[in-house]
Amino acid sequence: MRASQRARGEDVDLVDALLSADERRRSSGSRFDELRNEQKTLGKQVAKAQGEEKTALLQRTKELATEVKAADAEQTAAKEEAERLVRSLANLIDPAAPVGGEEDFLTLEEIGTPRDFAAEGFEPKDHVELGQILGAIDTERGAKVAGSRSYYLTGVGALLELALVNMAMAQATAAGFTPMITPALVRPAAMDGTGFLGQAAENVYFLADDDRYLVGTSEVPLAAYHMDEIIDADKLPLRYAGYSSCFRREAGTYGKDTRGIIRVHQFEKVEMFVYTTPEEAEAEHRRLLQWEKDFLNALELPFRVIDVASGDLGASAARKFDIEAWIPTQGKYREVTSTSNTTEYQSRRLSIRMREEGGKVRPLATLNGTLVAVPRVMVAILENHQQADGSVLVPEALRPFLGGRAVLEPVK
């Protein structure tokens, strides 16, 4: 755990502080038990004693009551401190994950070839300009009504969002996922249990008057769906595909992606979430990655898959793969989906366990993977499939979900 904290760039001393608190919890617990046993023994002696002996025993009884109360308070305080510290620790990193910061990822594969627009004879437009030409995206009125990083999807833009969501849900359902529409507001226990109130807390919206959080991903309500439950192992894996609005403050991103809809405060997303056995988690992680690749391949987008480095994982992930689509006007790959193996981290915090044959109960594993985060995938589609006249070709797999439309035409 020390090595994991070090690889993440997190506080290594937390591990030793936890060990110390746990030692205090156990020693104070033993002391409490010893004193309670002495109390019971003394009670029997007092009943039989007389005279000065009884007076002395009664005096010891009073002293014991004070000592028991102090030992109980010490045990409770040490237990609470240990629980606080263990919840502040990030998940144990998978040894296979590359070590380093944000730029130390490992590229696993590149799929598809970015278009050579110069060879085609025109300069590609960015998604904001294309959105205006198509009557699909209105960021000016979004800012007027809701402030920066806000937008309207209009006309074919709104239809394109619905098409992407329906296409994602159709793929997930065909793969055996149960479709879900999840709450956007959750209690603190759900947000904390999934690990989003640690290093990610600055990006979370909190409604103090209601003691509720706005979710930044349906991973939160999907993870908490079976909170405080025991699931029979023979029912695993449980696979859910959650559709929800997502809300993010985007704190700490001043000046980044201020143009367009790549980094916004509200967006729609379809998230895959899986409960499975710890032994099957690694294989399930690869399956989630493949489903994400299948979706982007169907949209005919060039992309790469990266193995995220330890310092960029987030508290709950033991290992994470990101998929980054090529954005022509930026000349680089940008993240559009990710999938994380959170092992037993979330299930322990949310008290979700599995019951095996024979009655043994233990924590299970949870995993998540974004099938489509609408704005970023929309950006990739518009920019990669644009034509010289500002029209955009619709990928064949998406056409049935867009009323059969093959081309998005400029509005007149």
C-alpha positions in Angstrom: 0.0 0.0 0.0 2.9 2.4 0.7 4.3 1.6 -2.8 0.8 2.2 -4.3 0.4 5.6 -2.6 3.9 6.6 -3.7 3.1 5.6 -7.3 0.0 7.7 -7.2 1.8 10.7 -5.8 -0.4 10.5 -2.7 0.6 10.7 1.0 2.5 7.6 2.0 2.4 8.6 5.7 -1.4 7.8 5.7 -0.5 4.1 5.7 1.6 4.4 8.9 -1.0 6.6 10.5 -3.7 4.0 9.7 -1.5 1.2 11.2 -1.0 3.2 14.3 -4.7 4.0 14.7 -5.6 0.4 14.2 -3.0 -0.7 16.8 -4.6 1.8 19.3 -8.1 0.4 18.4 -7.0 -3.1 19.1 -5.1 -2.4 22.3 -7.9 -0.2 23.7 -10.4 -2.9 22.7 -8.4 -5.5 24.7 -8.1 -3.1 27.6 -11.9 -2.6 27.5 -12.5 -6.3 27.5 -10.2 -6.9 30.4 -11.8 -4.2 32.5 -15.3 -5.5 31.7 -14.3 -9.0 32.8 -13.0 -7.6 36.0 -16.2 -5.7 36.5 -18.2 -9.0 36.2 -15.9 -10.8 38.6 -16.0 -8.0 41.1 -19.8 -7.9 40.9 -20.0 -11.5 42.1 -17.4 -10.9 44.9 -19.3 -7.8 46.1 -22.5 -9.9 46.5 -20.7 -12.3 48.9 -18.4 -9.8 50.7 -19.1 -8.1 54.1 -17.6 -5.4 56.2 -14.3 -3.7 55.2 -13.8 -6.1 52.3 -17.1 -5.1 50.8 -16.3 -1.4 51.2 -13.0 -1.9 49.4 -14.6 -3.8 46.6 -17.3 -1.2 46.2 -14.5 1.5 46.0 -12.8 -0.6 43.3 -16.2 -0.9 41.5 -16.4 2.9 41.2 -12.9 3.1 39.9 -13.5 0.4 37.4 -16.6 2.2 36.1 -14.5 5.2 35.3 -11.7 3.2 33.7 -14.2 1.2 31.6 -15.8 4.4 30.4 -12.4 5.9 29.5 -11.3 2.7 27.7 -14.6 2.6 25.7 -14.2 6.2 24.7 -10.6 5.5 23.6 -11.6 2.5 21.6 -14.4 4.4 19.9 -12.1 7.3 19.0 -9.4 5.0 17.7 -11.9 3.1 15.6 -13.3 6.3 14.1 -9.8 7.5 13.3 -8.9 4.2 11.7 -12.1 4.3 9.6 -11.4 7.9 8.6 -7.9 7.1 7.5 -8.8 4.0 5.6 -11.4 5.9 3.6 -8.8 8.5 2.7 -6.5 5.9 1.1 -6.8 5.4 -2.6 -7.3 1.9 -4.1 -4.3 -0.4 -4.4 -2.8 0.0 -7.8 -2.6 -2.9 -10.2 1.1 -3.8 -10.6 0.6 -3.9 -14.4 -0.4 -0.2 -14.5 2.4 2.1 -15.8 3.9 4.3 -13.1 4.1 8.1 -13.5 2.1 11.3 -14.1 -0.5 12.3 -16.7 1.9 12.1 -19.6 3.4 8.8 -18.7 0.6 6.6 -20.1 1.4 3.6 -22.3 -0.2 3.6 -25.8 -1.7 0.1 -26.3 -2.9 0.5 -29.9 -4.0 3.0 -32.5 -7.0 2.1 -34.7 -8.0 3.9 -37.9 -6.1 6.5 -39.8 -6.7 10.3 -39.4 -7.9 11.9 -42.7 -5.4 14.0 -44.7 -7.6 17.1 -45.2 -4.8 18.9 -47.1 -4.7 16.1 -49.6 -8.5 16.5 -50.0 -8.0 20.1 -50.7 -9.7 21.9 -47.8 -9.0 23.1 -44.2 -11.2 21.3 -41.7 -13.6 23.4 -39.6 -13.8 22.9 -35.8 -17.0 21.6 -34.2 -18.2 25.0 -33.1 -18.2 26.4 -36.6 -19.7 23.1 -38.0 -22.4 23.3 -35.2 -23.3 26.8 -36.4 -23.4 25.8 -40.0 -25.6 22.8 -39.3 -27.8 24.7 -36.8 -26.8 22.0 -34.2 -24.9 23.8 -31.4 -25.5 27.2 -29.8 -22.8 28.1 -27.3 -23.5 31.8 -27.3 -27.1 31.5 -26.0 -25.9 28.7 -23.7 -23.5 31.2 -22.1 -26.1 33.9 -22.0 -28.6 31.7 -20.1 -26.4 29.4 -18.0 -22.9 30.9 -18.1 -19.6 29.7 -19.5 -19.2 26.0 -20.5 -22.9 25.8 -21.2 -24.6 25.1 -24.6 -27.8 24.3 -26.4 -28.1 21.4 -28.8 -30.6 22.5 -31.5 -32.2 20.9 -34.5 -30.1 18.1 -35.8 -27.7 18.5 -32.8 -30.5 17.4 -30.5 -31.4 14.5 -32.8 -27.8 13.5 -32.9 -27.5 13.3 -29.1 -30.6 11.1 -29.0 -29.3 8.9 -31.8 -26.0 8.4 -30.0 -27.7 7.5 -26.7 -30.1 5.1 -28.4 -27.3 3.5 -30.4 -25.3 3.0 -27.2 -28.3 1.6 -25.3 -29.0 -0.8 -28.2 -25.4 -2.1 -28.2 -25.4 -2.5 -24.4 -28.7 -4.3 -24.3 -27.6 -6.7 -27.1 -24.5 -7.4 -24.9 -26.7 -8.4 -22.0 -26.7 -5.1 -20.0 -29.9 -4.1 -18.1 -30.7 -0.5 -19.3 -31.2 2.0 -16.4 -32.2 5.6 -16.0 -30.6 6.7 -12.8 -31.0 9.5 -10.3 -29.0 12.7 -10.8 -29.2 13.5 -7.1 -27.6 11.2 -4.5 -27.0 11.2 -0.8 -23.5 11.7 0.6 -23.1 8.0 1.4 -23.4 7.1 -2.3 -20.9 9.8 -3.4 -18.4 9.0 -0.7 -18.8 5.3 -1.2 -17.7 5.4 -4.8 -14.7 7.5 -4.0 -15.7 10.9 -5.4 -15.3 13.0 -2.3 -11.5 12.6 -2.2 -9.3 14.1 -4.8 -12.4 14.6 -7.2 -14.4 16.6 -4.6 -13.6 20.0 -6.1 -15.5 19.0 -9.3 -18.7 17.9 -7.5 -21.8 20.1 -7.1 -23.2 20.0 -3.6 -26.7 21.2 -2.6 -26.2 22.1 1.0 -29.9 22.9 1.8 -30.8 19.4 0.6 -27.7 17.4 1.6 -27.5 16.0 -1.9 -24.9 15.8 -4.6 -25.4 16.1 -8.3 -23.7 13.2 -10.0 -20.8 13.6 -12.4 -21.4 10.2 -13.8 -24.1 7.5 -13.4 -21.3 5.3 -12.0 -22.3 6.7 -8.6 -26.0 5.7 -8.5 -25.2 2.4 -10.3 -22.5 1.6 -7.7 -24.8 2.5 -4.9 -27.7 0.6 -6.4 -26.8 -2.5 -4.3 -25.5 -0.6 -1.3 -25.7 -2.6 2.0 -26.8 -5.8 0.1 -25.5 -9.3 -0.2 -25.7 -10.8 -3.7 -25.6 -14.5 -4.5 -22.5 -15.3 -6.4 -24.4 -17.4 -9.0 -26.2 -14.2 -10.1 -22.9 -12.5 -11.1 -22.0 -10.8 -13.2 -24.6 -8.1 -13.0 -24.3 -5.6 -15.8 -26.1 -2.3 -16.0 -26.1 0.4 -18.6 -27.1 3.7 -17.0 -28.2 6.8 -18.9 -28.1 10.1 -17.0 -27.3 13.8 -17.0 -23.8 14.5 -15.6 -22.7 17.6 -13.8 -19.1 18.7 -13.2 -17.8 22.0 -11.9 -14.6 21.7 -13.9 -12.7 23.4 -11.2 -9.0 23.8 -11.9 -9.5 23.9 -15.7 -9.4 27.7 -16.1 -8.4 28.5 -19.7 -8.7 24.9 -20.8 -11.1 24.0 -23.6 -13.0 27.2 -23.3 -14.3 27.0 -26.9 -17.0 24.6 -27.7 -18.4 21.6 -25.9 -15.4 19.4 -25.1 -15.3 20.5 -21.4 -18.8 21.5 -20.1 -20.7 21.6 -16.9 -23.6 19.4 -18.0 -23.8 16.6 -20.5 -25.5 13.2 -21.1 -23.8 9.9 -20.9 -24.4 6.1 -21.1 -22.2 4.3 -18.6 -21.6 0.6 -18.3 -21.3 -0.8 -14.8 -20.5 -4.3 -13.7 -20.6 -6.3 -10.4 -18.5 -9.5 -10.6 -16.2 -11.7 -8.6 -12.7 -10.4 -7.9 -11.3 -13.3 -9.8 -13.2 -12.3 -13.0 -12.6 -8.6 -12.7 -9.5 -8.3 -14.9 -11.2 -10.3 -17.8 -14.3 -8.2 -17.4 -12.2 -5.0 -17.7 -11.0 -6.2 -21.1 -14.5 -6.9 -22.2 -15.6 -3.4 -21.2 -12.7 -2.0 -23.2 -13.8 -4.1 -26.2 -17.4 -2.9 -26.1 -16.1 0.7 -26.1 -13.9 0.0 -29.1 -16.8 -1.7 -30.9 -18.9 1.5 -30.4 -16.2 3.9 -31.7 -15.3 1.5 -34.6 -19.0 1.5 -35.6 -18.8 5.3 -35.7 -15.8 5.1 -38.0 -13.6 7.2 -35.8 -9.8 7.0 -35.6 -8.7 6.5 -32.0 -6.0 5.2 -29.7 -6.2 3.2 -26.5 -3.9 4.1 -23.6 -3.1 2.5 -20.3 -3.4 5.3 -17.8 -0.4 6.0 -15.5 -0.6 5.6 -11.8 -0.7 9.3 -11.0 -3.7 9.9 -13.2 -5.9 7.1 -12.2 -8.3 8.6 -9.7 -8.8 7.3 -6.2 -11.1 4.3 -6.9 -9.3 2.8 -10.0 -6.7 0.1 -9.7 -6.2 0.3 -13.4 -7.8 2.4 -16.2 -7.8 2.4 -20.0 -8.8 5.5 -21.8 -9.8 5.8 -25.5 -8.9 9.0 -27.2 -10.4 10.0 -30.5 -8.5 12.0 -33.1 -9.7 15.6 -33.3 -8.5 17.0 -36.6 -8.6 20.8 -35.8 -6.5 20.1 -32.6 -4.2 17.7 -34.3 -4.2 15.4 -31.4 -6.1 12.6 -29.6 -8.6 13.6 -26.9 -10.3 11.4 -24.3 -13.8 10.3 -25.2 -14.3 7.2 -23.0 -12.6 5.3 -20.2 -13.0 2.1 -18.3 -11.8 1.4 -14.8 -11.3 -1.7 -12.7 -12.1 -0.6 -9.1 -11.6 -4.1 -7.7 -13.1 -4.3 -4.2 -12.6 -0.6 -3.3 -16.2 0.6 -3.9 -17.9 -2.6 -2.6 -16.1 -2.4 0.7 -17.0 1.3 1.2 -20.6 0.7 0.1 -20.9 -2.6 2.0 -21.8 -4.7 -1.0 -20.9 -8.4 -0.7 -21.3 -11.7 -2.5 -22.5 -15.0 -0.9 -20.7 -18.0 -2.3 -21.8 -21.6 -2.3 -21.4 -22.8 1.3 -22.5 -19.5 2.7 -19.1 -17.6 2.7 -19.6 -13.9 2.3 -16.9 -11.5 1.0 -16.6 -8.2 -1.0 -17.1 -8.4 -4.8 -15.5 -6.3 -7.5 -17.0 -3.4 -9.5 -16.0 -2.0 -12.8 -17.2 0.9 -15.0 -16.8 2.0 -18.6 -18.3 4.9 -20.6 -20.0 3.8 -23.7 -20.8 7.3 -24.9 -20.2 10.7 -23.4 -22.3 12.7 -25.9 -20.5 16.0 -26.4 -17.0 14.7 -27.0 -18.2 11.9 -29.3 -20.3 14.5 -31.1 -17.2 16.7 -31.6 -15.3 13.7 -33.0 -18.1 12.8 -35.4 -18.6 16.3 -36.7 -14.9 17.0 -37.2 -13.8 13.7 -38.6 -16.8 13.2 -41.0 -17.1 16.8 -42.3 -17.1 17.7 -46.0 -15.8 20.7 -47.7 -19.2 22.4 -47.9 -19.8 22.1 -44.2 -22.0 19.0 -44.4 -21.2 16.0 -42.3 -21.6 12.3 -43.3 -23.4 10.2 -40.8 -21.7 6.9 -40.0 -23.7 4.0 -41.4 -24.2 2.4 -38.1 -25.7 5.6 -36.7 -28.2 6.2 -39.5 -31.0 3.9 -38.3 -31.0 5.9 -35.0 -31.2 9.2 -37.0 -34.2 8.4 -39.1 -32.1 7.0 -41.9 -30.4 10.3 -42.5 -27.0 9.8 -44.3 -25.9 13.4 -44.3 -26.2 16.4 -42.0 -26.8 19.4 -44.3 -26.0 23.0 -43.6 -29.1 25.0 -42.6 -30.3 27.7 -45.0 
